[in-house]
Amino acid sequence: MINIGIIGVGYWGKNLYRNFLNSQYFNLMSVADSNTMIDRQNYESANVKFSFDARDICNDPKVDAVCIATPVNTHFELAKQALENGKHVLIEKPMCLNSIECLKLIEIANKKNLVIMVDHTYLFSGGVEYIKKCIDEKKLGEICFISSIRINLGLFQQDVNVLWDLAPHDFSIINHLLGEKPDSIDAIGYSHFQNKKEDVVHVALNYKTNKKVFLQLSWMSPVKNRTMSINGSEKMLIWDDLKLEDTIKIYDSGVDQRFENDSSRFLPEYRIGDIYSPRISTSEPLSKLTKHFSDVINKKTPSIMSGEHGLGVVLMLEQAQSSLDFGLNK
């Protein structure tokens, strides 16, 4: 059993708390949160120490690992303190506010032979696991383009815009699925309010292999939508993460090339075939994530959401933000 402490038990931290408390791989020793309105008895009744000071966890010699689920502007200092005190670290996404901070944390972890991982939970969802297998086995043919919609009404963040809040999910998923980084990133966005933080953003990822990825991100939609369309040369796949059934549909449809009488005139031939909906695992992704964290600490498997993976996501966020800033200043 790995002794672990959690820093931050807010919106997402509560889910981490539940999973680590019930994990057969971890012993949840302590929780820290600076919110003085929290009823500490809710945690102490489960034989978990509670503190309003994160240093109590970082400095505790009995704690082997620390999970950080706090606002992104606190990630670097908390993770740095935990690593310097010899703790493995699981940190919420995005890893840090900039790539320089990410590199510093990776350097400390490597020097101390510690694990640092970023909580990109979607990599453990049944949908992503199935899509990854489809792409690796070429069941869709060659991937042409991917389109993702991640929109809802809120939740507005105080420290980051909608790009930094929602795009880490898609960037992490896309990097995992394609196994390659984009050659360039373009982004446009808009802020409805005086805080100047973009609440609607559109992103285009451009690849040397001629693939294209398009993201639609918004806090200003009256409906919640979490869909991804993956278009291959042979088949097409739609993933709707909000559906309990028919989460994924595979369409044996596409467009074939034909030219008229050996001329340059292109005549598309439309192919419309069967629709297949596979059974997708409904196991909770966070439960799989906690086991993976344990396996990586115990050197049973390499991490699929390592510090380097988290760094790659932050580098993409920086590129997209630079494109946003350029567009605003033109």
ZIUR-V45926 format. One record per residue. NEAR is the number of other C-alpha atoms within 8 Angstrom. Layout:
BEGIN
near
NEAR
NEAR
END
This chain:
BEGIN
near
6
9
12
14
14
16
15
12
14
8
6
8
13
9
9
10
10
8
11
11
9
6
11
6
9
12
12
11
11
12
15
16
12
8
6
6
4
5
6
8
6
7
12
10
7
6
7
11
9
10
11
9
9
12
6
9
15
12
8
7
5
5
13
11
12
16
12
14
13
11
7
12
8
8
14
12
7
10
12
10
9
14
15
8
8
9
13
13
15
13
14
14
11
13
15
13
9
9
11
6
10
14
9
8
12
11
8
11
12
9
7
8
6
13
11
12
13
15
10
11
9
9
11
11
13
11
12
12
10
9
9
10
8
10
13
7
6
8
9
14
10
8
12
11
11
12
10
13
11
13
14
13
11
6
6
8
8
4
7
9
11
17
14
10
10
10
12
15
9
10
10
13
11
9
10
10
10
7
7
5
6
9
8
8
13
11
12
10
10
8
11
7
6
5
5
7
9
12
16
13
14
11
12
11
12
12
11
7
4
7
10
11
11
12
13
12
15
13
13
10
9
6
7
9
9
11
12
11
11
12
12
12
10
11
14
14
12
11
11
10
9
8
7
6
4
9
13
12
12
11
12
12
12
11
8
8
8
8
10
9
4
5
6
6
6
8
8
8
8
8
9
8
7
7
8
7
9
7
5
9
7
6
8
7
12
11
10
10
11
12
10
10
11
11
10
12
10
6
7
7
7
6
9
6
11
11
12
8
11
16
12
8
12
15
10
10
12
10
11
12
10
8
12
12
8
8
8
6
5
4
END
